[in-house]
Structure formats: C-alpha cells, structure tokens
Amino acid sequence: MSNTNNDTSDIKKAAEQADSQRIEKNLQENKPVDAPEELSEEEQTSFINDELRTDK
C-alpha cells in the first residue's frame, strides 16, 4: 500500500532538490540509448543468485 501524502512529499522534495545545471548537462550528452551504462563497483549488485536459478 502506498500513502499518497508521502508520495507527494517525496516528489516535492525531489523537485526542490533538482539541480537544473546537472539535468541540462545530462540532456546535452550524446549517450547511446541502447548501450548499457557502466556501473561503479558499488552499483553492480547481483539481484539473482546464480546458484539458485532454475532457468539455466
């Protein structure tokens, strides 16, 4: 269940903290849309334990 009051508050906080210069820079970059973005070691998280997979 979601609480719409909290959702609105979170959206409002995000909008207030948005960095317009960073957003503009990100929009100007010519990143290939179909290529995966390189992740830092911290961002590389295995969501599926390969030992538990049954689809192999």
PDB file of N, CA, C and O in Angstrom, chain B, residues numbered from 101:
ATOM      1  N   MET B 101       0.834  -1.187   0.000  1.00  0.00           N
ATOM      2  CA  MET B 101       0.000   0.000   0.000  1.00  0.00           C
ATOM      3  C   MET B 101       0.874   1.245   0.000  1.00  0.00           C
ATOM      4  O   MET B 101       1.897   1.303   0.681  1.00  0.00           O
ATOM      5  N   SER B 102       0.467   2.206  -0.749  1.00  0.00           N
ATOM      6  CA  SER B 102       1.215   3.457  -0.768  1.00  0.00           C
ATOM      7  C   SER B 102       0.374   4.556  -0.152  1.00  0.00           C
ATOM      8  O   SER B 102      -0.855   4.554  -0.237  1.00  0.00           O
ATOM      9  N   ASN B 103       1.051   5.471   0.453  1.00  0.00           N
ATOM     10  CA  ASN B 103       0.384   6.612   1.065  1.00  0.00           C
ATOM     11  C   ASN B 103       0.614   7.809   0.151  1.00  0.00           C
ATOM     12  O   ASN B 103       1.753   8.237  -0.034  1.00  0.00           O
ATOM     13  N   THR B 104      -0.452   8.347  -0.419  1.00  0.00           N
ATOM     14  CA  THR B 104      -0.298   9.430  -1.392  1.00  0.00           C
ATOM     15  C   THR B 104       0.306  10.674  -0.767  1.00  0.00           C
ATOM     16  O   THR B 104       0.974  11.441  -1.461  1.00  0.00           O
ATOM     17  N   ASN B 105       0.095  10.895   0.511  1.00  0.00           N
ATOM     18  CA  ASN B 105       0.696  12.054   1.167  1.00  0.00           C
ATOM     19  C   ASN B 105       2.214  11.944   1.151  1.00  0.00           C
ATOM     20  O   ASN B 105       2.908  12.920   0.869  1.00  0.00           O
ATOM     21  N   ASN B 106       2.728  10.757   1.453  1.00  0.00           N
ATOM     22  CA  ASN B 106       4.176  10.557   1.432  1.00  0.00           C
ATOM     23  C   ASN B 106       4.715  10.653   0.010  1.00  0.00           C
ATOM     24  O   ASN B 106       5.785  11.220  -0.213  1.00  0.00           O
ATOM     25  N   ASP B 107       3.977  10.100  -0.954  1.00  0.00           N
ATOM     26  CA  ASP B 107       4.421  10.160  -2.346  1.00  0.00           C
ATOM     27  C   ASP B 107       4.539  11.614  -2.789  1.00  0.00           C
ATOM     28  O   ASP B 107       5.532  11.998  -3.408  1.00  0.00           O
ATOM     29  N   THR B 108       3.533  12.421  -2.474  1.00  0.00           N
ATOM     30  CA  THR B 108       3.545  13.824  -2.867  1.00  0.00           C
ATOM     31  C   THR B 108       4.710  14.546  -2.200  1.00  0.00           C
ATOM     32  O   THR B 108       5.384  15.366  -2.825  1.00  0.00           O
ATOM     33  N   SER B 109       4.940  14.238  -0.936  1.00  0.00           N
ATOM     34  CA  SER B 109       6.026  14.872  -0.206  1.00  0.00           C
ATOM     35  C   SER B 109       7.372  14.499  -0.831  1.00  0.00           C
ATOM     36  O   SER B 109       8.234  15.361  -1.002  1.00  0.00           O
ATOM     37  N   ASP B 110       7.556  13.224  -1.173  1.00  0.00           N
ATOM     38  CA  ASP B 110       8.808  12.773  -1.793  1.00  0.00           C
ATOM     39  C   ASP B 110       9.026  13.439  -3.142  1.00  0.00           C
ATOM     40  O   ASP B 110      10.142  13.844  -3.467  1.00  0.00           O
ATOM     41  N   ILE B 111       7.976  13.549  -3.915  1.00  0.00           N
ATOM     42  CA  ILE B 111       8.070  14.188  -5.235  1.00  0.00           C
ATOM     43  C   ILE B 111       8.422  15.656  -5.066  1.00  0.00           C
ATOM     44  O   ILE B 111       9.246  16.195  -5.805  1.00  0.00           O
ATOM     45  N   LYS B 112       7.797  16.296  -4.096  1.00  0.00           N
ATOM     46  CA  LYS B 112       8.062  17.713  -3.848  1.00  0.00           C
ATOM     47  C   LYS B 112       9.520  17.913  -3.419  1.00  0.00           C
ATOM     48  O   LYS B 112      10.182  18.839  -3.889  1.00  0.00           O
ATOM     49  N   LYS B 113      10.019  17.053  -2.532  1.00  0.00           N
ATOM     50  CA  LYS B 113      11.416  17.151  -2.090  1.00  0.00           C
ATOM     51  C   LYS B 113      12.368  16.970  -3.269  1.00  0.00           C
ATOM     52  O   LYS B 113      13.338  17.715  -3.411  1.00  0.00           O
ATOM     53  N   ALA B 114      12.089  15.987  -4.106  1.00  0.00           N
ATOM     54  CA  ALA B 114      12.954  15.725  -5.254  1.00  0.00           C
ATOM     55  C   ALA B 114      12.964  16.915  -6.206  1.00  0.00           C
ATOM     56  O   ALA B 114      14.014  17.294  -6.725  1.00  0.00           O
ATOM     57  N   ALA B 115      11.806  17.493  -6.428  1.00  0.00           N
ATOM     58  CA  ALA B 115      11.717  18.646  -7.322  1.00  0.00           C
ATOM     59  C   ALA B 115      12.469  19.844  -6.746  1.00  0.00           C
ATOM     60  O   ALA B 115      13.117  20.587  -7.482  1.00  0.00           O
ATOM     61  N   GLU B 116      12.382  20.026  -5.444  1.00  0.00           N
ATOM     62  CA  GLU B 116      13.074  21.152  -4.808  1.00  0.00           C
ATOM     63  C   GLU B 116      14.585  20.973  -4.830  1.00  0.00           C
ATOM     64  O   GLU B 116      15.330  21.953  -4.877  1.00  0.00           O
ATOM     65  N   GLN B 117      15.041  19.718  -4.796  1.00  0.00           N
ATOM     66  CA  GLN B 117      16.473  19.445  -4.738  1.00  0.00           C
ATOM     67  C   GLN B 117      17.093  19.207  -6.115  1.00  0.00           C
ATOM     68  O   GLN B 117      18.292  18.947  -6.216  1.00  0.00           O
ATOM     69  N   ALA B 118      16.295  19.292  -7.163  1.00  0.00           N
ATOM     70  CA  ALA B 118      16.797  19.048  -8.513  1.00  0.00           C
ATOM     71  C   ALA B 118      17.839  20.095  -8.891  1.00  0.00           C
ATOM     72  O   ALA B 118      17.663  21.284  -8.624  1.00  0.00           O
ATOM     73  N   ASP B 119      18.908  19.649  -9.504  1.00  0.00           N
ATOM     74  CA  ASP B 119      19.989  20.541  -9.935  1.00  0.00           C
ATOM     75  C   ASP B 119      19.806  20.789 -11.431  1.00  0.00           C
ATOM     76  O   ASP B 119      20.133  19.934 -12.254  1.00  0.00           O
ATOM     77  N   SER B 120      19.280  21.965 -11.775  1.00  0.00           N
ATOM     78  CA  SER B 120      18.946  22.247 -13.169  1.00  0.00           C
ATOM     79  C   SER B 120      20.173  22.204 -14.074  1.00  0.00           C
ATOM     80  O   SER B 120      20.065  21.798 -15.230  1.00  0.00           O
ATOM     81  N   GLN B 121      21.335  22.615 -13.574  1.00  0.00           N
ATOM     82  CA  GLN B 121      22.544  22.586 -14.391  1.00  0.00           C
ATOM     83  C   GLN B 121      22.964  21.148 -14.698  1.00  0.00           C
ATOM     84  O   GLN B 121      23.388  20.839 -15.811  1.00  0.00           O
ATOM     85  N   ARG B 122      22.843  20.283 -13.707  1.00  0.00           N
ATOM     86  CA  ARG B 122      23.206  18.877 -13.928  1.00  0.00           C
ATOM     87  C   ARG B 122      22.221  18.215 -14.889  1.00  0.00           C
ATOM     88  O   ARG B 122      22.616  17.429 -15.750  1.00  0.00           O
ATOM     89  N   ILE B 123      20.944  18.538 -14.736  1.00  0.00           N
ATOM     90  CA  ILE B 123      19.932  17.991 -15.642  1.00  0.00           C
ATOM     91  C   ILE B 123      20.212  18.441 -17.069  1.00  0.00           C
ATOM     92  O   ILE B 123      20.146  17.636 -17.998  1.00  0.00           O
ATOM     93  N   GLU B 124      20.524  19.721 -17.248  1.00  0.00           N
ATOM     94  CA  GLU B 124      20.825  20.242 -18.584  1.00  0.00           C
ATOM     95  C   GLU B 124      22.040  19.530 -19.169  1.00  0.00           C
ATOM     96  O   GLU B 124      22.034  19.161 -20.344  1.00  0.00           O
ATOM     97  N   LYS B 125      23.086  19.333 -18.360  1.00  0.00           N
ATOM     98  CA  LYS B 125      24.294  18.649 -18.825  1.00  0.00           C
ATOM     99  C   LYS B 125      23.963  17.224 -19.257  1.00  0.00           C
ATOM    100  O   LYS B 125      24.427  16.767 -20.301  1.00  0.00           O
ATOM    101  N   ASN B 126      23.164  16.522 -18.460  1.00  0.00           N
ATOM    102  CA  ASN B 126      22.792  15.152 -18.791  1.00  0.00           C
ATOM    103  C   ASN B 126      21.986  15.079 -20.081  1.00  0.00           C
ATOM    104  O   ASN B 126      22.126  14.131 -20.853  1.00  0.00           O
ATOM    105  N   LEU B 127      21.148  16.074 -20.313  1.00  0.00           N
ATOM    106  CA  LEU B 127      20.346  16.076 -21.527  1.00  0.00           C
ATOM    107  C   LEU B 127      21.178  16.391 -22.766  1.00  0.00           C
ATOM    108  O   LEU B 127      20.830  15.970 -23.869  1.00  0.00           O
ATOM    109  N   GLN B 128      22.275  17.128 -22.595  1.00  0.00           N
ATOM    110  CA  GLN B 128      23.108  17.503 -23.735  1.00  0.00           C
ATOM    111  C   GLN B 128      24.062  16.387 -24.147  1.00  0.00           C
ATOM    112  O   GLN B 128      24.512  16.352 -25.292  1.00  0.00           O
ATOM    113  N   GLU B 129      24.374  15.485 -23.238  1.00  0.00           N
ATOM    114  CA  GLU B 129      25.311  14.419 -23.568  1.00  0.00           C
ATOM    115  C   GLU B 129      24.695  13.486 -24.607  1.00  0.00           C
ATOM    116  O   GLU B 129      23.506  13.173 -24.549  1.00  0.00           O
ATOM    117  N   ASN B 130      25.507  13.054 -25.543  1.00  0.00           N
ATOM    118  CA  ASN B 130      25.047  12.124 -26.570  1.00  0.00           C
ATOM    119  C   ASN B 130      25.368  10.702 -26.143  1.00  0.00           C
ATOM    120  O   ASN B 130      26.297  10.075 -26.653  1.00  0.00           O
ATOM    121  N   LYS B 131      24.595  10.216 -25.214  1.00  0.00           N
ATOM    122  CA  LYS B 131      24.778   8.850 -24.740  1.00  0.00           C
ATOM    123  C   LYS B 131      24.007   7.906 -25.660  1.00  0.00           C
ATOM    124  O   LYS B 131      22.858   8.183 -26.004  1.00  0.00           O
ATOM    125  N   PRO B 132      24.623   6.803 -26.059  1.00  0.00           N
ATOM    126  CA  PRO B 132      23.859   5.829 -26.844  1.00  0.00           C
ATOM    127  C   PRO B 132      22.742   5.239 -25.981  1.00  0.00           C
ATOM    128  O   PRO B 132      22.989   4.732 -24.887  1.00  0.00           O
ATOM    129  N   VAL B 133      21.542   5.314 -26.479  1.00  0.00           N
ATOM    130  CA  VAL B 133      20.388   4.895 -25.686  1.00  0.00           C
ATOM    131  C   VAL B 133      20.342   3.383 -25.516  1.00  0.00           C
ATOM    132  O   VAL B 133      19.912   2.890 -24.473  1.00  0.00           O
ATOM    133  N   ASP B 134      20.778   2.648 -26.523  1.00  0.00           N
ATOM    134  CA  ASP B 134      20.649   1.200 -26.460  1.00  0.00           C
ATOM    135  C   ASP B 134      21.864   0.510 -25.829  1.00  0.00           C
ATOM    136  O   ASP B 134      21.886  -0.717 -25.728  1.00  0.00           O
ATOM    137  N   ALA B 135      22.858   1.268 -25.408  1.00  0.00           N
ATOM    138  CA  ALA B 135      24.038   0.683 -24.780  1.00  0.00           C
ATOM    139  C   ALA B 135      23.903   0.780 -23.261  1.00  0.00           C
ATOM    140  O   ALA B 135      23.461   1.803 -22.738  1.00  0.00           O
ATOM    141  N   PRO B 136      24.284  -0.280 -22.560  1.00  0.00           N
ATOM    142  CA  PRO B 136      24.202  -0.206 -21.099  1.00  0.00           C
ATOM    143  C   PRO B 136      25.214   0.774 -20.535  1.00  0.00           C
ATOM    144  O   PRO B 136      26.324   0.903 -21.050  1.00  0.00           O
ATOM    145  N   GLU B 137      24.830   1.448 -19.494  1.00  0.00           N
ATOM    146  CA  GLU B 137      25.711   2.414 -18.844  1.00  0.00           C
ATOM    147  C   GLU B 137      26.652   1.668 -17.902  1.00  0.00           C
ATOM    148  O   GLU B 137      26.242   0.729 -17.220  1.00  0.00           O
ATOM    149  N   GLU B 138      27.912   2.091 -17.868  1.00  0.00           N
ATOM    150  CA  GLU B 138      28.876   1.468 -16.973  1.00  0.00           C
ATOM    151  C   GLU B 138      28.489   1.767 -15.525  1.00  0.00           C
ATOM    152  O   GLU B 138      28.187   2.909 -15.177  1.00  0.00           O
ATOM    153  N   LEU B 139      28.502   0.737 -14.692  1.00  0.00           N
ATOM    154  CA  LEU B 139      28.170   0.897 -13.292  1.00  0.00           C
ATOM    155  C   LEU B 139      29.428   0.857 -12.447  1.00  0.00           C
ATOM    156  O   LEU B 139      30.402   0.182 -12.782  1.00  0.00           O
ATOM    157  N   SER B 140      29.391   1.586 -11.352  1.00  0.00           N
ATOM    158  CA  SER B 140      30.511   1.522 -10.415  1.00  0.00           C
ATOM    159  C   SER B 140      30.439   0.184  -9.686  1.00  0.00           C
ATOM    160  O   SER B 140      29.428  -0.515  -9.748  1.00  0.00           O
ATOM    161  N   GLU B 141      31.513  -0.161  -9.002  1.00  0.00           N
ATOM    162  CA  GLU B 141      31.534  -1.433  -8.278  1.00  0.00           C
ATOM    163  C   GLU B 141      30.422  -1.468  -7.227  1.00  0.00           C
ATOM    164  O   GLU B 141      29.830  -2.517  -6.970  1.00  0.00           O
ATOM    165  N   GLU B 142      30.153  -0.327  -6.635  1.00  0.00           N
ATOM    166  CA  GLU B 142      29.101  -0.237  -5.625  1.00  0.00           C
ATOM    167  C   GLU B 142      27.721  -0.469  -6.237  1.00  0.00           C
ATOM    168  O   GLU B 142      26.833  -1.019  -5.587  1.00  0.00           O
ATOM    169  N   GLU B 143      27.545  -0.044  -7.498  1.00  0.00           N
ATOM    170  CA  GLU B 143      26.241  -0.176  -8.157  1.00  0.00           C
ATOM    171  C   GLU B 143      26.020  -1.566  -8.736  1.00  0.00           C
ATOM    172  O   GLU B 143      24.880  -1.939  -9.014  1.00  0.00           O
ATOM    173  N   GLN B 144      27.064  -2.326  -8.920  1.00  0.00           N
ATOM    174  CA  GLN B 144      26.927  -3.652  -9.520  1.00  0.00           C
ATOM    175  C   GLN B 144      26.445  -4.634  -8.467  1.00  0.00           C
ATOM    176  O   GLN B 144      27.228  -5.170  -7.682  1.00  0.00           O
ATOM    177  N   THR B 145      25.154  -4.854  -8.470  1.00  0.00           N
ATOM    178  CA  THR B 145      24.531  -5.728  -7.491  1.00  0.00           C
ATOM    179  C   THR B 145      23.895  -6.895  -8.209  1.00  0.00           C
ATOM    180  O   THR B 145      23.140  -6.721  -9.166  1.00  0.00           O
ATOM    181  N   SER B 146      24.204  -8.067  -7.745  1.00  0.00           N
ATOM    182  CA  SER B 146      23.574  -9.246  -8.313  1.00  0.00           C
ATOM    183  C   SER B 146      22.203  -9.410  -7.675  1.00  0.00           C
ATOM    184  O   SER B 146      22.096  -9.678  -6.478  1.00  0.00           O
ATOM    185  N   PHE B 147      21.171  -9.248  -8.465  1.00  0.00           N
ATOM    186  CA  PHE B 147      19.824  -9.370  -7.932  1.00  0.00           C
ATOM    187  C   PHE B 147      19.364 -10.815  -7.904  1.00  0.00           C
ATOM    188  O   PHE B 147      18.430 -11.166  -7.182  1.00  0.00           O
ATOM    189  N   ILE B 148      20.022 -11.648  -8.690  1.00  0.00           N
ATOM    190  CA  ILE B 148      19.656 -13.055  -8.758  1.00  0.00           C
ATOM    191  C   ILE B 148      20.883 -13.873  -8.413  1.00  0.00           C
ATOM    192  O   ILE B 148      21.936 -13.721  -9.034  1.00  0.00           O
ATOM    193  N   ASN B 149      20.751 -14.728  -7.436  1.00  0.00           N
ATOM    194  CA  ASN B 149      21.837 -15.624  -7.065  1.00  0.00           C
ATOM    195  C   ASN B 149      21.914 -16.722  -8.127  1.00  0.00           C
ATOM    196  O   ASN B 149      20.981 -17.514  -8.264  1.00  0.00           O
ATOM    197  N   ASP B 150      23.019 -16.776  -8.882  1.00  0.00           N
ATOM    198  CA  ASP B 150      23.139 -17.742  -9.970  1.00  0.00           C
ATOM    199  C   ASP B 150      22.988 -19.178  -9.500  1.00  0.00           C
ATOM    200  O   ASP B 150      22.517 -20.027 -10.257  1.00  0.00           O
ATOM    201  N   GLU B 151      23.375 -19.462  -8.282  1.00  0.00           N
ATOM    202  CA  GLU B 151      23.266 -20.836  -7.771  1.00  0.00           C
ATOM    203  C   GLU B 151      21.812 -21.242  -7.570  1.00  0.00           C
ATOM    204  O   GLU B 151      21.503 -22.433  -7.565  1.00  0.00           O
ATOM    205  N   LEU B 152      20.924 -20.283  -7.406  1.00  0.00           N
ATOM    206  CA  LEU B 152      19.517 -20.594  -7.166  1.00  0.00           C
ATOM    207  C   LEU B 152      18.654 -20.568  -8.429  1.00  0.00           C
ATOM    208  O   LEU B 152      17.473 -20.914  -8.388  1.00  0.00           O
ATOM    209  N   ARG B 153      19.250 -20.158  -9.545  1.00  0.00           N
ATOM    210  CA  ARG B 153      18.482 -20.040 -10.786  1.00  0.00           C
ATOM    211  C   ARG B 153      18.031 -21.411 -11.278  1.00  0.00           C
ATOM    212  O   ARG B 153      18.784 -22.383 -11.209  1.00  0.00           O
ATOM    213  N   THR B 154      16.816 -21.481 -11.768  1.00  0.00           N
ATOM    214  CA  THR B 154      16.283 -22.732 -12.312  1.00  0.00           C
ATOM    215  C   THR B 154      16.067 -22.645 -13.818  1.00  0.00           C
ATOM    216  O   THR B 154      15.587 -23.601 -14.427  1.00  0.00           O
ATOM    217  N   ASP B 155      16.414 -21.520 -14.425  1.00  0.00           N
ATOM    218  CA  ASP B 155      16.150 -21.334 -15.847  1.00  0.00           C
ATOM    219  C   ASP B 155      17.373 -21.622 -16.712  1.00  0.00           C
ATOM    220  O   ASP B 155      17.363 -21.324 -17.907  1.00  0.00           O
ATOM    221  N   LYS B 156      18.405 -22.184 -16.142  1.00  0.00           N
ATOM    222  CA  LYS B 156      19.612 -22.475 -16.926  1.00  0.00           C
ATOM    223  C   LYS B 156      19.489 -23.822 -17.592  1.00  0.00           C
ATOM    224  O   LYS B 156      20.404 -24.247 -18.297  1.00  0.00           O
TER     225      LYS B 156
END
